[in-house]
Amino acid sequence: MNNSAEIFELALNLQRPWYIEKVEFILNEGIRELHIHINFERGFKFKQNEKESCVAYDTRERVWQHLNFFQHKCFLHARVPRVKTKDGKVKSQEVPWARKNSGFTLLFEAYVMLLIESEMPISKAAKLTSVYPQRIWNVFDYWITNAHSEDQPEDVTMLGFDETSTKKGHNYVTTMVDMSEKRVLYATKGKGGDTIEKKCFLFRVQASKHRAN
């Protein structure tokens, strides 16, 4: 292994069976990009559960956008193994640097969410990372939905509602607030009793689901 590959393995915290096969700079429309190619040990058995481990059935080439390397856009490439389990099912092996069905690494998504949490508009975050705004919205929606699903609404003892308008018109937004913890539980378009009744119904449904689990 050359020094650059070893340094990037440490930076990405790659663990067995993953290793960096090569690192290269590529000119793309006159712009230099860093491309890191990751591979896995031949014959490695990927653990599926406590009793079963499987070798790769085949592989699929995947690419993820990573954090910029100084001013250069950076991409990770990997042959993602698919395994065939004892029951005949073929499944793609998850990789440690990215979530399933994402075109970005986890570190890239963490950086994007940090920008948004710092009150940076989506359009500006997209421009800063050279990504289409809709892809940034997809990252935002995934993590917000994930956090919302893990919330525990049954602990709420006091609710409050607030209505606010946007763009100096009749575009109203109603928020449901946990008054004790001072956190927003829900936000939705509209105002008035019907909107509040709908939110209360959804709140009761979600609380019931958490109690059932």
C-alpha angles and dihedrals in degrees: 000000000000122000096255093054091048092050092050091047088057092045092051092041091229115186132195128321091026122081138160112259098185144344122212143167115228129192110230113183089333094312121111115232130186114230120190117194117206126194137174134231114275113249095014114154113228114212114238099174139335093291106031136063124172138194120228115287091193138321140244124209112238134179129201129186111236134190114296117268099227102303095341125098110237130210133186119215124193142165099235110209123229118205132203113221126210091264090058097254118141115212135173115246114239116240122223097229100056141031121245117283094007124127091205135069119248091249091054091050091047089053092049092050090049090055091050093046086053086061095254111154116248091241092056093046089051092051092047092052095037092238131130110262093237090061090053089050089053091055091047093048093049096053095040091050090047093051092044092052090055094050118114108223095170090079092065115114102171129034130197132186131208132186123204134172128221133210093014091282143088096294100121130185124196121202129196112213134195097227095197097052095029094229133133113247099179139003125190142162118266138039142233137056096312092056092048092047090052092050092048090052092051090046091055091047093052092046090052091051091052092050090049091053 
